[in-house]
Amino acid sequence: MPGVLVIDDDRSVVHLIRSACQAIDVEVQSAQSAEEGLALVKQLKPDVVLLDIVLPGCSGLALFQELRDIDSRVPVIFITAGGESDTAIEAMKIGALDFMLKPLDVARIRELVNQALEIRRLMETPVELPELDRGSDGELIGRSPQMLEVYKAIGRVAPQTVTVLIRGESGTGKELIARAIYQHSARRGKPFLAVNCAALPETLLESELFGHEKGSFTGADHRRIGKFEQCNGGTIFLDEVGDMAPLVQAKLLRLLQEQRFERVGGNETITTDVRIITATNRDLEAMTADGTFRPDLYYRLNGFTIKLPPLRERGDDLLVLIEAYLGRYARELDKSLQRVSPEALKVLLEYPWPGNVRELQNILRKSLLNLSGSVLLPEFLPEEIRASSDIASAHSSSSRPMATADDGDLPRDLGAFLQDRLDSCSENVYAEAVEFMERYVVTRVLQSTGGNQSKAAKILGITRGSLRNKTHSLGIKIGQVVSSASVDEEEEGGE
């Protein structure tokens, strides 16, 4: 029977993993300290190790190296209560199979243990080859599943020397990802330079990257050393690489192929050793098809791709980012912010954030500049955010004649609701019906738990942060929901 070793001082975690593994016929052993864990690895030779990042008197990351000295092929899955980006990156960089956050999900445990067992089986099974014919790396914030995948990707690619292409909408934080790759690479002690290819015209960009000789063009009154020469041994980040002119694309392609180039107006061939990380929000595949971006350069740059999700797809990260940036900017601007009003938070959570994290930072900074007192109210938010919320509210109220949690009523009759929307010739029935059902389910579960959000989130199978998002976006006021349930019970008892 396959063996799994859990090294974690939290007995509840061990119990959960043991329960999860019963369904897949796996024997689970446990250790509560690093010393006990190392002894069991030597004695039991487990097929998979689940390792806590924080152990009494020892880091799980350090213990990982000792485990690998004993058995270099054992798959290790890290577990931790924290969601720090650096931890996830380091774990993946040193060779972890994967990374799980507490509270652990039973289905995810089974999935990863099965995956690890299959990897172990493949490593242990000899591969027989046929006879051959011998004649012939600011800070990353967020712990959503999408961002954890980004951190894992950084950990995998950072130690390598391949080129990296970071893709994502404007404002998603592509430069932060490039810096994270650099900081976790073997070149972190060497220079890191960033160039925005869209901010400079063709001639200036060519000079910025490759340098120029004196007299090579009007205004070139001295020799200039370019970024590729300055950054020898280091890393260059080329942002908005899709805006690069054809001439610069050709020179960059040669540099990637040969690590050599000439300054503008010069004949001397210069050799350099740089790692190139690029980013774009443009469709490079379409650009190669219409001839505006060289396909050979695209294939060179696309050695490894990291896709950054837009803010609207990052779930609970929005709340985490709001809290983090408000705290940071309040300190920077010397504002005595104590809390955000529920109304202001609702506006921030409902806004679609087309400019992503960069827009969020800008809006929160503006809001704090407007702040008077210690509570962030809706009137302190910029007009464009409040106007967007007003439009959404007006559309919602005009298109949805259903009872809301504000008046204490719980919508019940889906058939009547659908008939009403059909009679109104609505062209958004599916979304309205989904919202109707979501409101009903969330409200009913909150009533059953007496307003206990932790219990409600557990019953719904979502995080407490997701539940907060839903109650805000759906306009559910928990106090009114609970009081409404109490009234219903009293009425039923009096009948």
Stockholm file with secondary structure:
# STOCKHOLM 1.0

chainA/1-495         MPGVLVIDDDRSVVHLIRSACQAIDVEVQSAQSAEEGLALVKQLKPDVVLLDIVLPGCSGLALFQELRDIDSRVPVIFITAGGESDTAIEAMKIGALDFMLKPLDVARIRELVNQALEIRRLMETPVELPELDRGSDGELIGRSPQMLEVYKAIGRVAPQTVTVLIRGESGTGKELIARAIYQHSARRGKPFLAVNCAALPETLLESELFGHEKGSFTGADHRRIGKFEQCNGGTIFLDEVGDMAPLVQAKLLRLLQEQRFERVGGNETITTDVRIITATNRDLEAMTADGTFRPDLYYRLNGFTIKLPPLRERGDDLLVLIEAYLGRYARELDKSLQRVSPEALKVLLEYPWPGNVRELQNILRKSLLNLSGSVLLPEFLPEEIRASSDIASAHSSSSRPMATADDGDLPRDLGAFLQDRLDSCSENVYAEAVEFMERYVVTRVLQSTGGNQSKAAKILGITRGSLRNKTHSLGIKIGQVVSSASVDEEEEGGE
#=GR chainA/1-495 SS CCEEEEECSCHHHHHHHHHHHHTTTCEEEEESSHHHHHHHHHHHCCSEEEEESEETTEEHHHHHHHHHHHCTTCCEEEEESCCCHHHHHHHHHTTCSEEEESSCCHHHHHHHHHHHHHHHHHHHSCCCCCCCCTTCCCCCCCCSHHHHHHHHHHHHHTTSCSCEEEECCTTSCHHHHHHHHHHTSTTTTSCEEEEETTSSCHHHHHHHHHCBCTTSSTTCCSCBCCHHHHTTTSEEEEETGGGCCHHHHHHHHHHHHHSEEECBTCCCEEECCCEEEEEESSCHHHHHHTTSSCHHHHHHHTTSEEECCCGGGSTTHHHHHHHHHHHHHHHHTTCCCCEECHHHHHHHHHSCCTTHHHHHHHHHHHHHHHCCSSEECGGGSCHHHHHHHHHHHHHHHHHCCSCCGGGTCCCCCHHHHHHHHHHTTCSCHHHHHHHHHHHHHHHHHHHHTTTCHHHHHHHHTSCHHHHHHHHHHHTCCHHHHHHHHHHHHHHHHHC
#=GC SS_cons         CCEEEEECSCHHHHHHHHHHHHTTTCEEEEESSHHHHHHHHHHHCCSEEEEESEETTEEHHHHHHHHHHHCTTCCEEEEESCCCHHHHHHHHHTTCSEEEESSCCHHHHHHHHHHHHHHHHHHHSCCCCCCCCTTCCCCCCCCSHHHHHHHHHHHHHTTSCSCEEEECCTTSCHHHHHHHHHHTSTTTTSCEEEEETTSSCHHHHHHHHHCBCTTSSTTCCSCBCCHHHHTTTSEEEEETGGGCCHHHHHHHHHHHHHSEEECBTCCCEEECCCEEEEEESSCHHHHHHTTSSCHHHHHHHTTSEEECCCGGGSTTHHHHHHHHHHHHHHHHTTCCCCEECHHHHHHHHHSCCTTHHHHHHHHHHHHHHHCCSSEECGGGSCHHHHHHHHHHHHHHHHHCCSCCGGGTCCCCCHHHHHHHHHHTTCSCHHHHHHHHHHHHHHHHHHHHTTTCHHHHHHHHTSCHHHHHHHHHHHTCCHHHHHHHHHHHHHHHHHC
//
